[in-house]
Amino acid sequence: MRSFGYSPRRHNKRRVTA
C-alpha cells in the first residue's frame, strides 16, 4: 500500500491507495 513515494494520506484525491 505504501509504495508510491509519499504518504498515502497526503494525496487522497486521485489514486493513492487504488
N, CA, C and O atoms as a Maestro MAE file, in Angstrom:
{
 s_m_m2io_version
 :::
 2.0.0
}

f_m_ct {
 s_m_title
 :::
 protein
 m_atom[72] {
  # First column is atom index #
  i_m_mmod_type
  r_m_x_coord
  r_m_y_coord
  r_m_z_coord
  i_m_residue_number
  s_m_chain_name
  s_m_pdb_residue_name
  s_m_pdb_atom_name
  i_m_atomic_number
  :::
  1 25 0.835 -1.203 0.000 1 A "MET " " N  " 7
  2 3 0.000 0.000 0.000 1 A "MET " " CA " 6
  3 2 0.873 1.258 0.000 1 A "MET " " C  " 6
  4 15 0.628 2.204 -0.748 1 A "MET " " O  " 8
  5 25 1.891 1.244 0.852 2 A "ARG " " N  " 7
  6 3 2.748 2.441 0.912 2 A "ARG " " CA " 6
  7 2 3.970 2.240 0.032 2 A "ARG " " C  " 6
  8 15 5.092 2.133 0.527 2 A "ARG " " O  " 8
  9 25 3.755 2.191 -1.238 3 A "SER " " N  " 7
  10 3 4.885 2.025 -2.153 3 A "SER " " CA " 6
  11 2 4.763 3.009 -3.308 3 A "SER " " C  " 6
  12 15 4.877 2.635 -4.475 3 A "SER " " O  " 8
  13 25 4.536 4.249 -2.971 4 A "PHE " " N  " 7
  14 3 4.387 5.249 -4.030 4 A "PHE " " CA " 6
  15 2 5.572 6.206 -4.009 4 A "PHE " " C  " 6
  16 15 6.235 6.395 -5.029 4 A "PHE " " O  " 8
  17 25 5.846 6.814 -2.850 5 A "GLY " " N  " 7
  18 3 6.945 7.769 -2.770 5 A "GLY " " CA " 6
  19 2 6.570 8.869 -1.792 5 A "GLY " " C  " 6
  20 15 7.399 9.708 -1.438 5 A "GLY " " O  " 8
  21 25 5.325 8.860 -1.362 6 A "TYR " " N  " 7
  22 3 4.860 9.856 -0.398 6 A "TYR " " CA " 6
  23 2 3.777 9.235 0.460 6 A "TYR " " C  " 6
  24 15 3.398 8.081 0.258 6 A "TYR " " O  " 8
  25 25 3.284 9.993 1.410 7 A "SER " " N  " 7
  26 3 2.246 9.460 2.293 7 A "SER " " CA " 6
  27 2 0.932 9.292 1.535 7 A "SER " " C  " 6
  28 15 0.501 10.204 0.831 7 A "SER " " O  " 8
  29 25 0.298 8.136 1.675 8 A "PRO " " N  " 7
  30 3 -0.969 7.864 1.003 8 A "PRO " " CA " 6
  31 2 -2.087 8.740 1.547 8 A "PRO " " C  " 6
  32 15 -3.091 8.954 0.867 8 A "PRO " " O  " 8
  33 25 -1.927 9.251 2.772 9 A "ARG " " N  " 7
  34 3 -2.973 10.103 3.340 9 A "ARG " " CA " 6
  35 2 -2.746 11.565 2.985 9 A "ARG " " C  " 6
  36 15 -3.476 12.450 3.432 9 A "ARG " " O  " 8
  37 25 -1.726 11.802 2.179 10 A "ARG " " N  " 7
  38 3 -1.436 13.188 1.817 10 A "ARG " " CA " 6
  39 2 -2.222 13.577 0.570 10 A "ARG " " C  " 6
  40 15 -2.890 14.611 0.535 10 A "ARG " " O  " 8
  41 25 -2.129 12.731 -0.446 11 A "HIS " " N  " 7
  42 3 -2.862 12.995 -1.678 11 A "HIS " " CA " 6
  43 2 -3.993 11.995 -1.814 11 A "HIS " " C  " 6
  44 15 -3.885 11.013 -2.548 11 A "HIS " " O  " 8
  45 25 -5.047 12.243 -1.122 12 A "ASN " " N  " 7
  46 3 -6.177 11.316 -1.188 12 A "ASN " " CA " 6
  47 2 -7.213 11.831 -2.189 12 A "ASN " " C  " 6
  48 15 -8.398 11.921 -1.869 12 A "ASN " " O  " 8
  49 25 -6.772 12.160 -3.372 13 A "LYS " " N  " 7
  50 3 -7.700 12.697 -4.367 13 A "LYS " " CA " 6
  51 2 -7.713 11.822 -5.618 13 A "LYS " " C  " 6
  52 15 -8.771 11.339 -6.021 13 A "LYS " " O  " 8
  53 25 -6.559 11.615 -6.231 14 A "ARG " " N  " 7
  54 3 -6.532 10.841 -7.467 14 A "ARG " " CA " 6
  55 2 -6.529 9.349 -7.174 14 A "ARG " " C  " 6
  56 15 -7.592 8.799 -6.888 14 A "ARG " " O  " 8
  57 25 -5.413 8.680 -7.228 15 A "ARG " " N  " 7
  58 3 -5.387 7.254 -6.902 15 A "ARG " " CA " 6
  59 2 -4.146 6.954 -6.084 15 A "ARG " " C  " 6
  60 15 -3.086 6.635 -6.622 15 A "ARG " " O  " 8
  61 25 -4.298 7.062 -4.785 16 A "VAL " " N  " 7
  62 3 -3.183 6.803 -3.883 16 A "VAL " " CA " 6
  63 2 -3.222 5.371 -3.401 16 A "VAL " " C  " 6
  64 15 -2.246 4.633 -3.536 16 A "VAL " " O  " 8
  65 25 -4.347 4.979 -2.840 17 A "THR " " N  " 7
  66 3 -4.488 3.609 -2.332 17 A "THR " " CA " 6
  67 2 -5.400 2.817 -3.260 17 A "THR " " C  " 6
  68 15 -6.261 2.061 -2.810 17 A "THR " " O  " 8
  69 25 -5.198 3.002 -4.565 18 A "ALA " " N  " 7
  70 3 -6.062 2.303 -5.502 18 A "ALA " " CA " 6
  71 2 -5.412 0.992 -5.933 18 A "ALA " " C  " 6
  72 15 -5.988 0.250 -6.729 18 A "ALA " " O  " 8
  :::
 }
 m_bond[71] {
  # First column is bond index #
  i_m_from
  i_m_to
  i_m_order
  :::
  1 1 2 1
  2 2 3 1
  3 3 4 2
  4 3 5 1
  5 5 6 1
  6 6 7 1
  7 7 8 2
  8 7 9 1
  9 9 10 1
  10 10 11 1
  11 11 12 2
  12 11 13 1
  13 13 14 1
  14 14 15 1
  15 15 16 2
  16 15 17 1
  17 17 18 1
  18 18 19 1
  19 19 20 2
  20 19 21 1
  21 21 22 1
  22 22 23 1
  23 23 24 2
  24 23 25 1
  25 25 26 1
  26 26 27 1
  27 27 28 2
  28 27 29 1
  29 29 30 1
  30 30 31 1
  31 31 32 2
  32 31 33 1
  33 33 34 1
  34 34 35 1
  35 35 36 2
  36 35 37 1
  37 37 38 1
  38 38 39 1
  39 39 40 2
  40 39 41 1
  41 41 42 1
  42 42 43 1
  43 43 44 2
  44 43 45 1
  45 45 46 1
  46 46 47 1
  47 47 48 2
  48 47 49 1
  49 49 50 1
  50 50 51 1
  51 51 52 2
  52 51 53 1
  53 53 54 1
  54 54 55 1
  55 55 56 2
  56 55 57 1
  57 57 58 1
  58 58 59 1
  59 59 60 2
  60 59 61 1
  61 61 62 1
  62 62 63 1
  63 63 64 2
  64 63 65 1
  65 65 66 1
  66 66 67 1
  67 67 68 2
  68 67 69 1
  69 69 70 1
  70 70 71 1
  71 71 72 2
  :::
 }
}
